[in-house]
Amino acid sequence: MASSTMLFKVACLAMVCMVLNTSMANGALTCAQITFTASPCIAYIRNPGAAVPAQCCNGLRSLNDQCKATPERQAACRCLKSTVLNVPGVNLPALAGLPNKCGINLPYKVTPAIDCNTYIT
């Protein structure tokens, strides 16, 4: 039941972002698109298993490939950070290890305390 409640909250957040048309720098992606693309990771970061779901890694790789410029990366970071902070029960070590498990090389550690304006380049 909690899982369906969480997915409902993420869907609501995505809808709010679409309605408000919260777009990223240069109009590349909206926060709603980012949230939707990363949503397959929610179950894993709440209850990590042996393997990260392929949909999660594929979505994160896609986001990483689409956000190349610093402003785009910073906007994606802010969007994902605000989304993750609203997900109850996040396993912080699982969140921090997610890029590595998906084969994504990031030059910073993923935490809820990350300063997206300073460290994301």
C-alpha beads as a LAMMPS data file, in Angstrom:
LAMMPS data file: protein, C-alpha beads

121 atoms
120 bonds

1 atom types
1 bond types

-500.0 500.0 xlo xhi
-500.0 500.0 ylo yhi
-500.0 500.0 zlo zhi

Masses

1 110.0

Atoms # bond

1 1 1 0.000 0.000 0.000
2 1 1 2.810 2.419 0.882
3 1 1 4.422 1.814 -2.500
4 1 1 1.263 2.775 -4.390
5 1 1 0.879 5.817 -2.141
6 1 1 4.443 6.880 -2.984
7 1 1 3.889 6.413 -6.704
8 1 1 0.712 8.488 -6.399
9 1 1 2.701 11.272 -4.682
10 1 1 5.380 11.179 -7.388
11 1 1 2.707 11.265 -10.086
12 1 1 1.070 14.241 -8.373
13 1 1 4.415 16.018 -8.176
14 1 1 5.003 15.341 -11.853
15 1 1 1.574 16.724 -12.720
16 1 1 2.178 19.867 -10.655
17 1 1 5.508 20.401 -12.397
18 1 1 3.851 19.965 -15.800
19 1 1 1.050 22.358 -14.940
20 1 1 3.494 24.952 -13.694
21 1 1 5.739 24.203 -16.679
22 1 1 8.839 24.161 -14.531
23 1 1 11.400 24.037 -17.280
24 1 1 15.094 23.633 -16.985
25 1 1 17.764 25.885 -18.445
26 1 1 17.431 26.220 -22.205
27 1 1 14.086 24.391 -22.022
28 1 1 15.840 21.024 -22.301
29 1 1 13.757 19.024 -19.831
30 1 1 11.070 19.862 -17.334
31 1 1 11.193 18.766 -13.717
32 1 1 8.161 16.597 -14.457
33 1 1 10.046 14.781 -17.207
34 1 1 13.045 14.266 -14.924
35 1 1 10.858 12.994 -12.087
36 1 1 9.018 10.615 -14.393
37 1 1 12.274 9.290 -15.871
38 1 1 13.799 8.696 -12.427
39 1 1 10.626 7.299 -10.821
40 1 1 11.587 3.619 -11.431
41 1 1 14.400 4.193 -8.887
42 1 1 12.086 5.059 -5.987
43 1 1 11.386 1.492 -4.907
44 1 1 15.113 0.698 -4.949
45 1 1 16.218 3.704 -2.881
46 1 1 13.542 2.901 -0.312
47 1 1 14.252 -0.835 -0.161
48 1 1 17.485 -1.724 -1.973
49 1 1 17.894 -5.219 -3.263
50 1 1 20.757 -7.034 -4.890
51 1 1 20.330 -5.387 -8.273
52 1 1 19.075 -1.995 -9.380
53 1 1 16.082 -2.315 -11.748
54 1 1 17.099 -1.894 -15.401
55 1 1 14.425 0.800 -15.900
56 1 1 16.023 2.842 -13.124
57 1 1 19.523 2.678 -14.599
58 1 1 18.269 3.276 -18.127
59 1 1 16.398 6.376 -16.967
60 1 1 19.370 7.752 -15.033
61 1 1 21.701 7.136 -17.978
62 1 1 19.254 8.908 -20.259
63 1 1 19.104 11.904 -17.918
64 1 1 22.884 11.974 -17.639
65 1 1 23.210 11.914 -21.436
66 1 1 20.602 14.644 -21.969
67 1 1 21.934 17.068 -19.346
68 1 1 25.391 18.027 -20.579
69 1 1 25.711 21.751 -19.801
70 1 1 26.293 22.923 -16.223
71 1 1 22.943 24.793 -15.962
72 1 1 21.062 21.698 -17.145
73 1 1 22.874 19.445 -14.661
74 1 1 22.252 21.885 -11.826
75 1 1 18.553 22.139 -12.669
76 1 1 18.253 18.342 -12.845
77 1 1 20.051 18.081 -9.495
78 1 1 17.654 20.573 -7.871
79 1 1 14.645 18.735 -9.275
80 1 1 15.820 15.299 -8.155
81 1 1 16.935 16.621 -4.775
82 1 1 13.523 18.154 -4.064
83 1 1 11.823 14.959 -5.218
84 1 1 14.013 12.651 -3.105
85 1 1 13.560 14.842 -0.027
86 1 1 9.810 14.187 -0.289
87 1 1 10.189 10.402 -0.456
88 1 1 9.834 8.840 3.002
89 1 1 12.161 6.024 3.975
90 1 1 15.000 6.767 1.573
91 1 1 18.027 4.573 2.205
92 1 1 20.854 7.144 1.955
93 1 1 23.659 4.634 1.216
94 1 1 21.518 3.152 -1.595
95 1 1 20.887 6.636 -2.972
96 1 1 24.602 7.514 -2.838
97 1 1 25.590 4.251 -4.541
98 1 1 22.970 4.370 -7.269
99 1 1 25.067 6.143 -9.955
100 1 1 27.949 3.700 -9.474
101 1 1 25.639 0.668 -9.583
102 1 1 24.200 1.996 -12.847
103 1 1 27.648 2.595 -14.350
104 1 1 27.356 6.380 -14.260
105 1 1 30.548 8.192 -13.286
106 1 1 29.760 11.329 -11.284
107 1 1 32.465 13.588 -9.825
108 1 1 30.436 14.177 -6.634
109 1 1 28.612 12.179 -3.983
110 1 1 24.826 12.037 -4.237
111 1 1 23.278 13.093 -0.923
112 1 1 20.205 15.082 0.122
113 1 1 22.599 17.793 1.356
114 1 1 24.350 18.324 -1.979
115 1 1 24.625 21.938 -3.088
116 1 1 23.490 21.702 -6.697
117 1 1 24.731 25.217 -7.488
118 1 1 28.280 24.600 -6.268
119 1 1 29.245 21.007 -6.983
120 1 1 27.381 20.086 -10.141
121 1 1 29.357 20.848 -13.308

Bonds

1 1 1 2
2 1 2 3
3 1 3 4
4 1 4 5
5 1 5 6
6 1 6 7
7 1 7 8
8 1 8 9
9 1 9 10
10 1 10 11
11 1 11 12
12 1 12 13
13 1 13 14
14 1 14 15
15 1 15 16
16 1 16 17
17 1 17 18
18 1 18 19
19 1 19 20
20 1 20 21
21 1 21 22
22 1 22 23
23 1 23 24
24 1 24 25
25 1 25 26
26 1 26 27
27 1 27 28
28 1 28 29
29 1 29 30
30 1 30 31
31 1 31 32
32 1 32 33
33 1 33 34
34 1 34 35
35 1 35 36
36 1 36 37
37 1 37 38
38 1 38 39
39 1 39 40
40 1 40 41
41 1 41 42
42 1 42 43
43 1 43 44
44 1 44 45
45 1 45 46
46 1 46 47
47 1 47 48
48 1 48 49
49 1 49 50
50 1 50 51
51 1 51 52
52 1 52 53
53 1 53 54
54 1 54 55
55 1 55 56
56 1 56 57
57 1 57 58
58 1 58 59
59 1 59 60
60 1 60 61
61 1 61 62
62 1 62 63
63 1 63 64
64 1 64 65
65 1 65 66
66 1 66 67
67 1 67 68
68 1 68 69
69 1 69 70
70 1 70 71
71 1 71 72
72 1 72 73
73 1 73 74
74 1 74 75
75 1 75 76
76 1 76 77
77 1 77 78
78 1 78 79
79 1 79 80
80 1 80 81
81 1 81 82
82 1 82 83
83 1 83 84
84 1 84 85
85 1 85 86
86 1 86 87
87 1 87 88
88 1 88 89
89 1 89 90
90 1 90 91
91 1 91 92
92 1 92 93
93 1 93 94
94 1 94 95
95 1 95 96
96 1 96 97
97 1 97 98
98 1 98 99
99 1 99 100
100 1 100 101
101 1 101 102
102 1 102 103
103 1 103 104
104 1 104 105
105 1 105 106
106 1 106 107
107 1 107 108
108 1 108 109
109 1 109 110
110 1 110 111
111 1 111 112
112 1 112 113
113 1 113 114
114 1 114 115
115 1 115 116
116 1 116 117
117 1 117 118
118 1 118 119
119 1 119 120
120 1 120 121
